Amino acid sequence: MRGRNVVVMTMLVGTDGKPHDLMVSSAPNGDFDEAALKAARRWKFKPATCGGEAVEVEITLETDFHY
């Protein structure tokens, strides 16, 4: 049987577009925590802007693991 596991993470996206202060806020079990964090550390975002200037912003996102 195929399944789906959702890991919810919060992070601060810096003015450089890199994720900082990553934290798992919800996961089906601990097996997925480190995999989700490891993947998220490699991501690069387009920084948020305010008045044309890049700003840090906290985001929450879900990562799906399918098996």
PARO-425384 format. One record per atom (N, C-alpha, C, O, CB): atom name; residue in three letters; x negated, y negated, z negated; residue number from 1. Coordinates in Angstrom, 1 decimal, m for minus. Glycine has a CB too. Layout:
<'CA', 'ALA', <X, Y, Z>, NUM>;
...
END
This chain:
<'N', 'MET', <m0.8, 1.2, 0.0>, 1>;
<'CA', 'MET', <0.0, 0.0, 0.0>, 1>;
<'C', 'MET', <m0.9, m1.2, 0.0>, 1>;
<'O', 'MET', <m1.9, m1.3, m0.7>, 1>;
<'CB', 'MET', <1.0, 0.0, m1.2>, 1>;
<'N', 'ARG', <m0.5, m2.2, 0.8>, 2>;
<'CA', 'ARG', <m1.2, m3.5, 0.9>, 2>;
<'C', 'ARG', <m0.7, m4.4, m0.2>, 2>;
<'O', 'ARG', <0.5, m4.4, m0.5>, 2>;
<'CB', 'ARG', <m1.2, m4.1, 2.3>, 2>;
<'N', 'GLY', <m1.6, m5.3, m0.7>, 3>;
<'CA', 'GLY', <m1.2, m6.2, m1.7>, 3>;
<'C', 'GLY', <m1.8, m7.6, m1.5>, 3>;
<'O', 'GLY', <m2.6, m7.8, m0.6>, 3>;
<'CB', 'GLY', <m1.6, m5.7, m3.1>, 3>;
<'N', 'ARG', <m1.4, m8.5, m2.4>, 4>;
<'CA', 'ARG', <m1.9, m9.9, m2.3>, 4>;
<'C', 'ARG', <m2.1, m10.3, m3.7>, 4>;
<'O', 'ARG', <m1.3, m10.1, m4.6>, 4>;
<'CB', 'ARG', <m0.9, m10.8, m1.5>, 4>;
<'N', 'ASN', <m3.3, m11.0, m3.9>, 5>;
<'CA', 'ASN', <m3.6, m11.6, m5.2>, 5>;
<'C', 'ASN', <m3.9, m13.0, m5.0>, 5>;
<'O', 'ASN', <m4.7, m13.4, m4.1>, 5>;
<'CB', 'ASN', <m4.8, m10.8, m5.9>, 5>;
<'N', 'VAL', <m3.3, m13.9, m5.8>, 6>;
<'CA', 'VAL', <m3.5, m15.4, m5.6>, 6>;
<'C', 'VAL', <m4.3, m15.9, m6.8>, 6>;
<'O', 'VAL', <m3.9, m15.6, m8.0>, 6>;
<'CB', 'VAL', <m2.1, m16.1, m5.5>, 6>;
<'N', 'VAL', <m5.4, m16.6, m6.5>, 7>;
<'CA', 'VAL', <m6.2, m17.2, m7.6>, 7>;
<'C', 'VAL', <m6.0, m18.7, m7.4>, 7>;
<'O', 'VAL', <m6.1, m19.3, m6.3>, 7>;
<'CB', 'VAL', <m7.7, m16.9, m7.4>, 7>;
<'N', 'VAL', <m5.6, m19.4, m8.5>, 8>;
<'CA', 'VAL', <m5.4, m20.8, m8.5>, 8>;
<'C', 'VAL', <m6.6, m21.5, m9.2>, 8>;
<'O', 'VAL', <m7.0, m21.1, m10.3>, 8>;
<'CB', 'VAL', <m4.1, m21.2, m9.2>, 8>;
<'N', 'MET', <m7.2, m22.4, m8.5>, 9>;
<'CA', 'MET', <m8.4, m23.1, m9.0>, 9>;
<'C', 'MET', <m8.2, m24.6, m9.0>, 9>;
<'O', 'MET', <m7.4, m25.2, m8.2>, 9>;
<'CB', 'MET', <m9.6, m22.8, m8.1>, 9>;
<'N', 'THR', <m8.8, m25.3, m9.9>, 10>;
<'CA', 'THR', <m8.9, m26.7, m9.9>, 10>;
<'C', 'THR', <m10.4, m27.1, m9.7>, 10>;
<'O', 'THR', <m11.3, m26.4, m10.1>, 10>;
<'CB', 'THR', <m8.3, m27.4, m11.2>, 10>;
<'N', 'MET', <m10.6, m28.2, m9.1>, 11>;
<'CA', 'MET', <m12.0, m28.7, m8.8>, 11>;
<'C', 'MET', <m11.9, m30.2, m8.6>, 11>;
<'O', 'MET', <m10.9, m30.8, m8.2>, 11>;
<'CB', 'MET', <m12.6, m28.0, m7.6>, 11>;
<'N', 'LEU', <m13.1, m30.8, m8.7>, 12>;
<'CA', 'LEU', <m13.3, m32.2, m8.4>, 12>;
<'C', 'LEU', <m14.0, m32.2, m7.1>, 12>;
<'O', 'LEU', <m15.1, m31.7, m6.9>, 12>;
<'CB', 'LEU', <m14.1, m32.9, m9.5>, 12>;
<'N', 'VAL', <m13.4, m32.9, m6.1>, 13>;
<'CA', 'VAL', <m14.1, m33.1, m4.8>, 13>;
<'C', 'VAL', <m14.8, m34.4, m4.9>, 13>;
<'O', 'VAL', <m14.2, m35.5, m5.0>, 13>;
<'CB', 'VAL', <m13.1, m33.0, m3.6>, 13>;
<'N', 'GLY', <m16.1, m34.3, m4.8>, 14>;
<'CA', 'GLY', <m17.0, m35.5, m4.9>, 14>;
<'C', 'GLY', <m16.9, m36.4, m3.6>, 14>;
<'O', 'GLY', <m16.3, m36.0, m2.6>, 14>;
<'CB', 'GLY', <m18.4, m35.2, m5.2>, 14>;
<'N', 'THR', <m17.5, m37.6, m3.7>, 15>;
<'CA', 'THR', <m17.6, m38.5, m2.6>, 15>;
<'C', 'THR', <m18.4, m37.9, m1.5>, 15>;
<'O', 'THR', <m18.4, m38.4, m0.3>, 15>;
<'CB', 'THR', <m18.2, m39.8, m3.0>, 15>;
<'N', 'ASP', <m19.2, m36.9, m1.8>, 16>;
<'CA', 'ASP', <m20.0, m36.2, m0.8>, 16>;
<'C', 'ASP', <m19.2, m35.0, m0.1>, 16>;
<'O', 'ASP', <m19.7, m34.4, 0.8>, 16>;
<'CB', 'ASP', <m21.3, m35.6, m1.4>, 16>;
<'N', 'GLY', <m18.0, m34.8, m0.6>, 17>;
<'CA', 'GLY', <m17.2, m33.7, 0.0>, 17>;
<'C', 'GLY', <m17.4, m32.4, m0.6>, 17>;
<'O', 'GLY', <m16.8, m31.4, m0.3>, 17>;
<'CB', 'GLY', <m17.4, m33.7, 1.4>, 17>;
<'N', 'LYS', <m18.3, m32.3, m1.6>, 18>;
<'CA', 'LYS', <m18.7, m31.0, m2.2>, 18>;
<'C', 'LYS', <m17.8, m30.8, m3.4>, 18>;
<'O', 'LYS', <m17.5, m31.7, m4.2>, 18>;
<'CB', 'LYS', <m20.2, m30.9, m2.5>, 18>;
<'N', 'PRO', <m17.4, m29.5, m3.7>, 19>;
<'CA', 'PRO', <m16.6, m29.3, m4.9>, 19>;
<'C', 'PRO', <m17.5, m29.2, m6.1>, 19>;
<'O', 'PRO', <m18.6, m28.7, m6.1>, 19>;
<'CB', 'PRO', <m15.9, m27.9, m4.8>, 19>;
<'N', 'HIS', <m17.0, m29.8, m7.2>, 20>;
<'CA', 'HIS', <m17.7, m29.8, m8.5>, 20>;
<'C', 'HIS', <m16.7, m29.4, m9.6>, 20>;
<'O', 'HIS', <m15.5, m29.5, m9.4>, 20>;
<'CB', 'HIS', <m18.3, m31.2, m8.8>, 20>;
<'N', 'ASP', <m17.2, m29.0, m10.7>, 21>;
<'CA', 'ASP', <m16.4, m28.7, m11.9>, 21>;
<'C', 'ASP', <m15.3, m27.7, m11.6>, 21>;
<'O', 'ASP', <m14.1, m27.9, m11.9>, 21>;
<'CB', 'ASP', <m15.8, m29.9, m12.5>, 21>;
<'N', 'LEU', <m15.6, m26.6, m10.9>, 22>;
<'CA', 'LEU', <m14.6, m25.6, m10.5>, 22>;
<'C', 'LEU', <m14.2, m24.8, m11.7>, 22>;
<'O', 'LEU', <m15.0, m24.5, m12.6>, 22>;
<'CB', 'LEU', <m15.2, m24.7, m9.4>, 22>;
<'N', 'MET', <m12.9, m24.5, m11.7>, 23>;
<'CA', 'MET', <m12.3, m23.8, m12.8>, 23>;
<'C', 'MET', <m11.1, m23.0, m12.3>, 23>;
<'O', 'MET', <m10.3, m23.5, m11.6>, 23>;
<'CB', 'MET', <m11.9, m24.7, m14.0>, 23>;
<'N', 'VAL', <m11.1, m21.7, m12.7>, 24>;
<'CA', 'VAL', <m9.9, m20.9, m12.4>, 24>;
<'C', 'VAL', <m8.9, m21.1, m13.4>, 24>;
<'O', 'VAL', <m9.1, m21.0, m14.6>, 24>;
<'CB', 'VAL', <m10.3, m19.3, m12.3>, 24>;
<'N', 'SER', <m7.7, m21.5, m12.9>, 25>;
<'CA', 'SER', <m6.6, m21.8, m13.9>, 25>;
<'C', 'SER', <m5.6, m20.7, m13.9>, 25>;
<'O', 'SER', <m4.8, m20.6, m14.9>, 25>;
<'CB', 'SER', <m5.9, m23.1, m13.5>, 25>;
<'N', 'SER', <m5.6, m19.8, m12.9>, 26>;
<'CA', 'SER', <m4.7, m18.7, m12.9>, 26>;
<'C', 'SER', <m5.2, m17.6, m11.9>, 26>;
<'O', 'SER', <m5.6, m17.9, m10.8>, 26>;
<'CB', 'SER', <m3.2, m19.1, m12.5>, 26>;
<'N', 'ALA', <m5.2, m16.4, m12.4>, 27>;
<'CA', 'ALA', <m5.6, m15.3, m11.5>, 27>;
<'C', 'ALA', <m5.0, m14.0, m12.0>, 27>;
<'O', 'ALA', <m4.6, m13.9, m13.2>, 27>;
<'CB', 'ALA', <m7.2, m15.1, m11.6>, 27>;
<'N', 'PRO', <m4.7, m13.0, m11.1>, 28>;
<'CA', 'PRO', <m4.1, m11.8, m11.5>, 28>;
<'C', 'PRO', <m4.9, m11.0, m12.5>, 28>;
<'O', 'PRO', <m4.4, m10.3, m13.4>, 28>;
<'CB', 'PRO', <m3.8, m10.9, m10.3>, 28>;
<'N', 'ASN', <m6.3, m11.1, m12.4>, 29>;
<'CA', 'ASN', <m7.2, m10.5, m13.3>, 29>;
<'C', 'ASN', <m8.6, m11.0, m13.1>, 29>;
<'O', 'ASN', <m8.8, m11.7, m12.0>, 29>;
<'CB', 'ASN', <m7.2, m8.9, m13.2>, 29>;
<'N', 'GLY', <m9.5, m10.8, m14.0>, 30>;
<'CA', 'GLY', <m10.8, m11.3, m13.9>, 30>;
<'C', 'GLY', <m11.7, m10.9, m12.7>, 30>;
<'O', 'GLY', <m12.7, m11.5, m12.4>, 30>;
<'CB', 'GLY', <m11.6, m11.0, m15.1>, 30>;
<'N', 'ASP', <m11.3, m9.8, m12.0>, 31>;
<'CA', 'ASP', <m12.0, m9.3, m10.9>, 31>;
<'C', 'ASP', <m12.1, m10.3, m9.8>, 31>;
<'O', 'ASP', <m13.1, m10.4, m9.0>, 31>;
<'CB', 'ASP', <m11.4, m8.0, m10.4>, 31>;
<'N', 'PHE', <m11.1, m11.2, m9.7>, 32>;
<'CA', 'PHE', <m11.0, m12.1, m8.5>, 32>;
<'C', 'PHE', <m11.6, m13.5, m8.9>, 32>;
<'O', 'PHE', <m11.9, m14.3, m8.0>, 32>;
<'CB', 'PHE', <m9.6, m12.3, m8.1>, 32>;
<'N', 'ASP', <m11.8, m13.8, m10.2>, 33>;
<'CA', 'ASP', <m12.4, m15.1, m10.6>, 33>;
<'C', 'ASP', <m13.7, m15.5, m9.9>, 33>;
<'O', 'ASP', <m13.8, m16.5, m9.2>, 33>;
<'CB', 'ASP', <m12.5, m15.1, m12.1>, 33>;
<'N', 'GLU', <m14.7, m14.6, m10.1>, 34>;
<'CA', 'GLU', <m16.0, m14.9, m9.6>, 34>;
<'C', 'GLU', <m16.0, m15.0, m8.0>, 34>;
<'O', 'GLU', <m16.7, m15.8, m7.5>, 34>;
<'CB', 'GLU', <m17.0, m13.9, m10.1>, 34>;
<'N', 'ALA', <m15.3, m14.1, m7.4>, 35>;
<'CA', 'ALA', <m15.2, m14.1, m5.9>, 35>;
<'C', 'ALA', <m14.6, m15.4, m5.4>, 35>;
<'O', 'ALA', <m15.1, m16.0, m4.5>, 35>;
<'CB', 'ALA', <m14.4, m12.9, m5.4>, 35>;
<'N', 'ALA', <m13.6, m15.9, m6.1>, 36>;
<'CA', 'ALA', <m12.9, m17.1, m5.7>, 36>;
<'C', 'ALA', <m13.9, m18.3, m5.9>, 36>;
<'O', 'ALA', <m14.0, m19.2, m5.0>, 36>;
<'CB', 'ALA', <m11.6, m17.3, m6.4>, 36>;
<'N', 'LEU', <m14.5, m18.4, m7.0>, 37>;
<'CA', 'LEU', <m15.5, m19.4, m7.3>, 37>;
<'C', 'LEU', <m16.6, m19.4, m6.4>, 37>;
<'O', 'LEU', <m17.1, m20.5, m5.9>, 37>;
<'CB', 'LEU', <m15.9, m19.4, m8.8>, 37>;
<'N', 'LYS', <m17.2, m18.3, m6.1>, 38>;
<'CA', 'LYS', <m18.3, m18.2, m5.2>, 38>;
<'C', 'LYS', <m18.0, m18.7, m3.8>, 38>;
<'O', 'LYS', <m18.7, m19.4, m3.2>, 38>;
<'CB', 'LYS', <m18.8, m16.7, m5.1>, 38>;
<'N', 'ALA', <m16.8, m18.3, m3.3>, 39>;
<'CA', 'ALA', <m16.4, m18.8, m2.0>, 39>;
<'C', 'ALA', <m16.2, m20.3, m2.0>, 39>;
<'O', 'ALA', <m16.6, m21.0, m1.1>, 39>;
<'CB', 'ALA', <m15.0, m18.1, m1.6>, 39>;
<'N', 'ALA', <m15.5, m20.8, m3.1>, 40>;
<'CA', 'ALA', <m15.2, m22.3, m3.2>, 40>;
<'C', 'ALA', <m16.5, m23.1, m3.2>, 40>;
<'O', 'ALA', <m16.5, m24.3, m2.7>, 40>;
<'CB', 'ALA', <m14.3, m22.6, m4.4>, 40>;
<'N', 'ARG', <m17.5, m22.6, m3.8>, 41>;
<'CA', 'ARG', <m18.8, m23.4, m4.0>, 41>;
<'C', 'ARG', <m19.4, m23.7, m2.6>, 41>;
<'O', 'ARG', <m20.2, m24.6, m2.5>, 41>;
<'CB', 'ARG', <m19.8, m22.6, m4.8>, 41>;
<'N', 'ARG', <m19.0, m22.9, m1.6>, 42>;
<'CA', 'ARG', <m19.6, m23.1, m0.2>, 42>;
<'C', 'ARG', <m18.8, m24.0, 0.6>, 42>;
<'O', 'ARG', <m19.2, m24.4, 1.7>, 42>;
<'CB', 'ARG', <m19.7, m21.7, 0.5>, 42>;
<'N', 'TRP', <m17.6, m24.4, 0.2>, 43>;
<'CA', 'TRP', <m16.7, m25.2, 1.0>, 43>;
<'C', 'TRP', <m17.2, m26.6, 1.0>, 43>;
<'O', 'TRP', <m17.9, m27.1, 0.1>, 43>;
<'CB', 'TRP', <m15.3, m25.2, 0.4>, 43>;
<'N', 'LYS', <m16.7, m27.3, 2.1>, 44>;
<'CA', 'LYS', <m17.0, m28.8, 2.2>, 44>;
<'C', 'LYS', <m15.7, m29.4, 2.6>, 44>;
<'O', 'LYS', <m15.0, m28.9, 3.5>, 44>;
<'CB', 'LYS', <m18.2, m29.0, 3.3>, 44>;
<'N', 'PHE', <m15.4, m30.5, 2.0>, 45>;
<'CA', 'PHE', <m14.1, m31.2, 2.2>, 45>;
<'C', 'PHE', <m14.4, m32.6, 2.8>, 45>;
<'O', 'PHE', <m15.5, m33.1, 2.7>, 45>;
<'CB', 'PHE', <m13.3, m31.4, 0.9>, 45>;
<'N', 'LYS', <m13.4, m33.1, 3.5>, 46>;
<'CA', 'LYS', <m13.5, m34.5, 3.9>, 46>;
<'C', 'LYS', <m13.1, m35.3, 2.6>, 46>;
<'O', 'LYS', <m12.0, m35.1, 2.1>, 46>;
<'CB', 'LYS', <m12.6, m34.8, 5.1>, 46>;
<'N', 'PRO', <m14.0, m36.2, 2.1>, 47>;
<'CA', 'PRO', <m13.7, m36.9, 0.9>, 47>;
<'C', 'PRO', <m12.4, m37.8, 1.0>, 47>;
<'O', 'PRO', <m12.1, m38.3, 2.1>, 47>;
<'CB', 'PRO', <m14.8, m37.8, 0.5>, 47>;
<'N', 'ALA', <m11.7, m37.9, m0.1>, 48>;
<'CA', 'ALA', <m10.6, m38.8, m0.1>, 48>;
<'C', 'ALA', <m11.1, m40.2, m0.1>, 48>;
<'O', 'ALA', <m12.2, m40.5, m0.5>, 48>;
<'CB', 'ALA', <m9.7, m38.5, m1.4>, 48>;
<'N', 'THR', <m10.3, m41.1, 0.4>, 49>;
<'CA', 'THR', <m10.7, m42.5, 0.4>, 49>;
<'C', 'THR', <m9.6, m43.4, m0.2>, 49>;
<'O', 'THR', <m8.4, m43.1, m0.3>, 49>;
<'CB', 'THR', <m10.9, m42.9, 1.9>, 49>;
<'N', 'CYS', <m10.1, m44.5, m0.7>, 50>;
<'CA', 'CYS', <m9.2, m45.6, m1.2>, 50>;
<'C', 'CYS', <m9.8, m46.9, m0.8>, 50>;
<'O', 'CYS', <m11.0, m47.2, m1.1>, 50>;
<'CB', 'CYS', <m9.1, m45.5, m2.8>, 50>;
<'N', 'GLY', <m9.1, m47.7, 0.0>, 51>;
<'CA', 'GLY', <m9.6, m48.9, 0.5>, 51>;
<'C', 'GLY', <m10.8, m48.7, 1.4>, 51>;
<'O', 'GLY', <m11.7, m49.6, 1.5>, 51>;
<'CB', 'GLY', <m10.0, m49.8, m0.6>, 51>;
<'N', 'GLY', <m10.8, m47.6, 2.1>, 52>;
<'CA', 'GLY', <m11.9, m47.3, 3.0>, 52>;
<'C', 'GLY', <m13.2, m46.7, 2.3>, 52>;
<'O', 'GLY', <m14.2, m46.4, 3.0>, 52>;
<'CB', 'GLY', <m12.3, m48.6, 3.7>, 52>;
<'N', 'GLU', <m13.2, m46.6, 1.0>, 53>;
<'CA', 'GLU', <m14.3, m46.1, 0.3>, 53>;
<'C', 'GLU', <m14.1, m44.7, m0.2>, 53>;
<'O', 'GLU', <m12.9, m44.4, m0.6>, 53>;
<'CB', 'GLU', <m14.7, m47.0, m0.9>, 53>;
<'N', 'ALA', <m15.0, m43.8, m0.1>, 54>;
<'CA', 'ALA', <m14.9, m42.4, m0.6>, 54>;
<'C', 'ALA', <m14.7, m42.4, m2.1>, 54>;
<'O', 'ALA', <m15.4, m43.1, m2.8>, 54>;
<'CB', 'ALA', <m16.1, m41.5, m0.1>, 54>;
<'N', 'VAL', <m13.8, m41.6, m2.6>, 55>;
<'CA', 'VAL', <m13.6, m41.5, m4.0>, 55>;
<'C', 'VAL', <m13.5, m40.0, m4.4>, 55>;
<'O', 'VAL', <m13.2, m39.2, m3.6>, 55>;
<'CB', 'VAL', <m12.3, m42.2, m4.4>, 55>;
<'N', 'GLU', <m13.8, m39.8, m5.7>, 56>;
<'CA', 'GLU', <m13.7, m38.4, m6.2>, 56>;
<'C', 'GLU', <m12.2, m38.2, m6.5>, 56>;
<'O', 'GLU', <m11.5, m39.1, m6.9>, 56>;
<'CB', 'GLU', <m14.5, m38.2, m7.5>, 56>;
<'N', 'VAL', <m11.8, m36.9, m6.3>, 57>;
<'CA', 'VAL', <m10.4, m36.6, m6.6>, 57>;
<'C', 'VAL', <m10.3, m35.1, m7.1>, 57>;
<'O', 'VAL', <m11.0, m34.3, m6.6>, 57>;
<'CB', 'VAL', <m9.5, m36.8, m5.3>, 57>;
<'N', 'GLU', <m9.4, m34.9, m8.1>, 58>;
<'CA', 'GLU', <m9.2, m33.6, m8.6>, 58>;
<'C', 'GLU', <m8.1, m32.9, m7.8>, 58>;
<'O', 'GLU', <m7.1, m33.5, m7.5>, 58>;
<'CB', 'GLU', <m8.9, m33.6, m10.1>, 58>;
<'N', 'ILE', <m8.4, m31.7, m7.3>, 59>;
<'CA', 'ILE', <m7.4, m31.0, m6.5>, 59>;
<'C', 'ILE', <m7.1, m29.6, m7.2>, 59>;
<'O', 'ILE', <m8.0, m29.1, m7.9>, 59>;
<'CB', 'ILE', <m7.8, m30.8, m5.1>, 59>;
<'N', 'THR', <m6.0, m29.1, m6.9>, 60>;
<'CA', 'THR', <m5.6, m27.7, m7.2>, 60>;
<'C', 'THR', <m5.3, m27.0, m6.0>, 60>;
<'O', 'THR', <m4.6, m27.5, m5.1>, 60>;
<'CB', 'THR', <m4.4, m27.7, m8.2>, 60>;
<'N', 'LEU', <m5.9, m25.8, m5.8>, 61>;
<'CA', 'LEU', <m5.6, m25.0, m4.6>, 61>;
<'C', 'LEU', <m5.5, m23.5, m4.9>, 61>;
<'O', 'LEU', <m6.0, m23.0, m5.9>, 61>;
<'CB', 'LEU', <m6.6, m25.2, m3.6>, 61>;
<'N', 'GLU', <m4.8, m22.8, m4.0>, 62>;
<'CA', 'GLU', <m4.7, m21.4, m4.1>, 62>;
<'C', 'GLU', <m5.5, m20.7, m3.1>, 62>;
<'O', 'GLU', <m5.6, m21.1, m2.0>, 62>;
<'CB', 'GLU', <m3.2, m21.0, m4.0>, 62>;
<'N', 'THR', <m6.1, m19.6, m3.5>, 63>;
<'CA', 'THR', <m6.9, m18.7, m2.6>, 63>;
<'C', 'THR', <m6.2, m17.3, m2.7>, 63>;
<'O', 'THR', <m6.1, m16.8, m3.7>, 63>;
<'CB', 'THR', <m8.4, m18.6, m3.0>, 63>;
<'N', 'ASP', <m5.9, m16.8, m1.5>, 64>;
<'CA', 'ASP', <m5.3, m15.5, m1.4>, 64>;
<'C', 'ASP', <m6.3, m14.4, m1.1>, 64>;
<'O', 'ASP', <m7.2, m14.6, m0.3>, 64>;
<'CB', 'ASP', <m4.2, m15.5, m0.3>, 64>;
<'N', 'PHE', <m6.2, m13.3, m1.8>, 65>;
<'CA', 'PHE', <m7.0, m12.1, m1.6>, 65>;
<'C', 'PHE', <m6.1, m11.0, m1.2>, 65>;
<'O', 'PHE', <m5.2, m10.7, m1.9>, 65>;
<'CB', 'PHE', <m7.9, m11.7, m2.9>, 65>;
<'N', 'HIS', <m6.3, m10.5, 0.0>, 66>;
<'CA', 'HIS', <m5.4, m9.5, 0.5>, 66>;
<'C', 'HIS', <m6.2, m8.1, 0.5>, 66>;
<'O', 'HIS', <m7.4, m8.1, 0.8>, 66>;
<'CB', 'HIS', <m4.9, m9.8, 2.0>, 66>;
<'N', 'TYR', <m5.5, m7.1, 0.2>, 67>;
<'CA', 'TYR', <m6.2, m5.7, 0.3>, 67>;
<'C', 'TYR', <m5.2, m4.7, 0.8>, 67>;
<'O', 'TYR', <m5.5, m3.6, 1.0>, 67>;
<'CB', 'TYR', <m6.6, m5.3, m1.1>, 67>;
END
